[in-house]
């Protein structure tokens, strides 16, 4: 439904078209029945994740020298957009694309050589991202999880929350405070990033507790009680971890914005098809402007948001600063998907609440992105202060 890039005019465009078609073919093997079953059982979509891994789609951002495809963020965004446009949910696997960047950009050669090829092949999963805490929320500089150096080890204590996929990941990127907050000149200093081998840690100082939510997102709380990890698991320099995490947030927001665009596409296609098929009072309901106009409005809104998403992705790929664009892409795409979802549900009436139509599932899934990975209100605060120059509002 949403207009893709212009007809292929180069080898790169042709390759992208082939990738998109391959993703569509893969998604066809996992129809609505599959997603309804995993949602109903709150099960991790292992088969889908394995198929995406085997197809090489989760390793597109890993450089070729480490066993990946070495492709652009724009390509990764199209992959995730396509998954959502075809009715799937990439929430079970998208973190492997953007969390890997912290290791790639700031890890040692030894760390990269040890882990990136195994991540690319799917031998290990890097799906867990331990940043958010119960008392800190999005105020990351107030986190309380600590990592204390003892000889050749760090000892970790604290708790993370909303750590999605922790039960289904082999590795975690963990942010912890290595210098007490009252001993640093800036709140953003004194935090460090670690790579945690979760299989070794589980039951040896780390415990995972699932959190049941309104959608099947495999999210958890993770507890650390004197977990010992090798000092070599430190990524980059001690005390600079907050900057490393920020470095990857633009990629995260662009990729999730692409998922929102895919959701908007699915909702618009689904609403349009139903409006054409459903006959009430002797004519298709799509003939009524009260039904037709909201769908058209949602379509236009998603088209506009899509331009910002791929503008931000192009800037990221070119190495240009893209903080405002990445944040606006996430804001506009999340709003577009929510508008399209609400319209699709309204178009279906009572049937929209029936599980078999998939609308209510996708409706719940896309609602998440008004809140995560960053609230739309915080994006507005960022734009107001850092782009428009108004006073800080929080």
Secondary structure, 3 states (H helix, E strand, C coil): CCCCCCCCCCHHHHHHHHHHHHHHHHHHCCCHHHHHHHHHHCCCCHHHHHHHHHCCHHHCCCCHHHCCCCCCHHHHHHHHHHHHHCCCCHHHCCHHHHHHHHHHHHCCHHHHHHHHHHHHHCCCCEEEEECCCCCCCCCHHHCCCEEEEECCEEEEEEEEECCCCHHHCCEEEEEEECCCHHHCCCCCCCEEEEEEEHHHHECCCEEEEECCCCCCCCCEEEEEEEEEEEHHHEECCCCEHHHHHHHHHHHHHHHHHHHHHHHHHHHHHHHHHHHHHCEECCEEHHHCHHHHHHHHHHHHHHHHHHHHHHHHHHHHHCCCCCHHHHHHHHHHHHHHHHHHHHHHHHHHHHHHHCHHHCHHHHHHHHHHHHCCCCCHHHHHHHHHHHHCCCCCCC
